[in-house]
Amino acid sequence: MRKSRTRLGGLLVVAVMACTVLVSCGGEPSSPTRSAQPTVTRSPEGLLTWHGLPDPNIWDTRFGFVLTWVTSPLGRAPVREEVARVDARDGKVRAERSVGGTVLDALGADGSLFVTVLSSEGLSLLRIHPESLMTIHSWNVVSGRIEFAVGTVVSAEGGIWVSGGDRLDRVDPANNRIVRSIDLPGFSISEVTSNSTGTALVLSVSDEGGAGYVERRDPESGGLLGTSAQITGVRGPFVEGVAGDDLWVNVPTGNMGFTELFSLVTLAPVGAPCDEGLSSPTCLVGTNGITAQLVRGLLWVTQYAGGPSRNFCGRPDGTYLAPLPTGDDFVAIGTESRVLFALGQVVPPHKSSTLSEVPVPSECR
């Protein structure tokens, strides 16, 4: 599970969505971009670090690590990123290819990698061969400019759900068809999540003013099953995982933010309503980048420079178990490898960063 890129800063993304421009549509994956190839080192404890990559990100999927980095000049359009399959044993790139946009999410399911890519033309979903990274199929999910860089993809009830902007779509992986297209009128931001078994589907939606809701949806049809009361922030709310009846909702409110425990059944806060100025067991106050994720049946609360009281693992109900290493910006939590992935500080002049494996505390395993 990777922390949503929406909380890692603004993104400038401009490209063309046509298959011939967005990705290479056949043949071998593109040759490595020599100027941006990562250097990999291993610590005495056996943990990997990737060096020299502009704006790197990583996903730990069932097919191994998916690593991305920017190959176009940072802060300038159009944005192009490299997508690479990385060997988890030695960290080396085994296959890679370029995409004309920003990769927002990646999922391994149904024998393929599903990747969301955002450009000025909208949001697309790519189905990619996990070994060669050749494109199997692509879908244009949202056309036109998206207000905020969100594009999430999950697996539920035998289908692939993808959300971003004002749409929620279900793809049937058996025939590569979009079989459900649900409009979300009045909303410009949406994020979809599910539980580990794919039996629960939750959607967060909000408008340009930051007023939003959490919705429980039927994991097969996408039909609306319940809606929360209005939740207001500068962006969001955002949801990133369900475990049992526990659902944590992340709300950036400006310079600060909070994450709050909701009931999946009632879509209401479990404790007293969240007061931004005061933390409680069911309302955790922090920076506007605070994120609570439910991964491997545990709660992971992370934020940049949060310290041990704010970066920790816990039980799904918010019970504190152990601190996470301090001072790091965690961009992903390993689903199989039992590691965290921490983004290091930007290094001039090329604005490259390090991305490192960090051991998970034993209490969090």
Secondary structure as the mmCIF struct_conf table of DSSP 4:
data_model
#
loop_
_struct_conf.conf_type_id
_struct_conf.id
_struct_conf.beg_label_comp_id
_struct_conf.beg_label_asym_id
_struct_conf.beg_label_seq_id
_struct_conf.end_label_comp_id
_struct_conf.end_label_asym_id
_struct_conf.end_label_seq_id
STRN STRN1 ARG A 2 ARG A 2
HELX_RH_3T_P HELX_RH_3T_P1 ARG A 5 ARG A 7
BEND BEND1 LEU A 8 LEU A 8
BEND BEND2 ALA A 18 ALA A 18
HELX_RH_AL_P HELX_RH_AL_P1 CYS A 19 LEU A 22
BEND BEND3 VAL A 23 VAL A 23
BEND BEND4 GLY A 26 GLU A 28
HELX_LH_PP_P HELX_LH_PP_P1 PRO A 29 PRO A 32
HELX_RH_3T_P HELX_RH_3T_P2 ARG A 34 ALA A 36
HELX_LH_PP_P HELX_LH_PP_P2 GLN A 37 PRO A 38
STRN STRN2 THR A 39 ARG A 42
TURN_TY1_P TURN_TY1_P1 PRO A 44 GLU A 45
BEND BEND5 GLY A 46 GLY A 46
STRN STRN3 LEU A 48 PRO A 54
BEND BEND6 ASP A 55 ASP A 55
STRN STRN4 ASN A 57 THR A 61
TURN_TY1_P TURN_TY1_P2 ARG A 62 PHE A 63
STRN STRN5 GLY A 64 VAL A 70
BEND BEND7 SER A 72 SER A 72
HELX_LH_PP_P HELX_LH_PP_P3 PRO A 73 PRO A 73
TURN_TY1_P TURN_TY1_P3 LEU A 74 GLY A 75
BEND BEND8 ARG A 76 PRO A 78
HELX_LH_PP_P HELX_LH_PP_P4 VAL A 79 VAL A 79
STRN STRN6 GLU A 81 VAL A 86
TURN_TY1_P TURN_TY1_P4 ALA A 88 ASP A 90
STRN STRN7 VAL A 93 VAL A 99
BEND BEND9 GLY A 100 GLY A 101
STRN STRN8 THR A 102 ALA A 109
TURN_TY1_P TURN_TY1_P5 ASP A 110 GLY A 111
STRN STRN9 SER A 112 SER A 119
TURN_TY1_P TURN_TY1_P6 SER A 120 GLU A 121
STRN STRN10 GLY A 122 ILE A 128
TURN_TY1_P TURN_TY1_P7 PRO A 130 SER A 132
STRN STRN11 THR A 135 SER A 143
BEND BEND10 GLY A 144 GLY A 144
BEND BEND11 GLU A 147 PHE A 148
STRN STRN12 THR A 152 ALA A 156
TURN_TY1_P TURN_TY1_P8 GLU A 157 GLY A 158
STRN STRN13 GLY A 159 GLY A 164
TURN_TY1_P TURN_TY1_P9 GLY A 165 ASP A 166
STRN STRN14 ARG A 167 ASP A 172
TURN_TY1_P TURN_TY1_P10 PRO A 173 ASN A 176
STRN STRN15 ARG A 177 ASP A 183
TURN_TY1_P TURN_TY1_P11 PRO A 185 GLY A 186
BEND BEND12 SER A 188 SER A 188
STRN STRN16 ILE A 189 SER A 194
STRN STRN17 ASN A 195 ASN A 195
TURN_TY1_P TURN_TY1_P12 SER A 196 THR A 197
BEND BEND13 GLY A 198 GLY A 198
STRN STRN18 LEU A 201 SER A 206
TURN_TY1_P TURN_TY1_P13 GLU A 208 GLY A 209
BEND BEND14 GLY A 210 GLY A 210
STRN STRN19 ALA A 211 ARG A 217
TURN_TY1_P TURN_TY1_P14 PRO A 219 SER A 221
STRN STRN20 LEU A 224 THR A 227
HELX_LH_PP_P HELX_LH_PP_P5 SER A 228 GLN A 230
STRN STRN21 ILE A 231 THR A 232
BEND BEND15 GLY A 233 ARG A 235
STRN STRN22 PHE A 238 ALA A 243
TURN_TY1_P TURN_TY1_P15 GLY A 244 ASP A 245
STRN STRN23 ASP A 246 PRO A 252
BEND BEND16 GLY A 254 ASN A 255
STRN STRN24 MET A 256 SER A 263
TURN_TY1_P TURN_TY1_P16 LEU A 264 THR A 266
BEND BEND17 ALA A 268 ALA A 268
STRN STRN25 PRO A 269 PRO A 269
BEND BEND18 VAL A 270 ALA A 272
HELX_LH_PP_P HELX_LH_PP_P6 PRO A 273 CYS A 274
TURN_TY1_P TURN_TY1_P17 GLU A 276 GLY A 277
STRN STRN26 SER A 280 SER A 280
TURN_TY1_P TURN_TY1_P18 PRO A 281 THR A 282
STRN STRN27 CYS A 283 THR A 287
TURN_TY1_P TURN_TY1_P19 ASN A 288 GLY A 289
STRN STRN28 THR A 291 VAL A 295
TURN_TY1_P TURN_TY1_P20 ARG A 296 GLY A 297
STRN STRN29 LEU A 298 THR A 302
TURN_TY1_P TURN_TY1_P21 TYR A 304 ALA A 305
TURN_TY1_P TURN_TY1_P22 PRO A 308 ARG A 310
BEND BEND19 ASN A 311 ASN A 311
STRN STRN30 PHE A 312 GLY A 314
TURN_TY1_P TURN_TY1_P23 PRO A 316 ASP A 317
STRN STRN31 TYR A 320 PRO A 323
HELX_LH_PP_P HELX_LH_PP_P7 LEU A 324 PRO A 325
TURN_TY1_P TURN_TY1_P24 THR A 326 GLY A 327
STRN STRN32 ASP A 329 ILE A 333
BEND BEND20 THR A 335 SER A 337
STRN STRN33 VAL A 339 LEU A 343
STRN STRN34 VAL A 347 VAL A 347
TURN_TY1_P TURN_TY1_P25 PRO A 348 LYS A 351
STRN STRN35 SER A 352 PRO A 359
HELX_LH_PP_P HELX_LH_PP_P8 VAL A 360 PRO A 361
HELX_RH_3T_P HELX_RH_3T_P3 SER A 362 CYS A 364
#
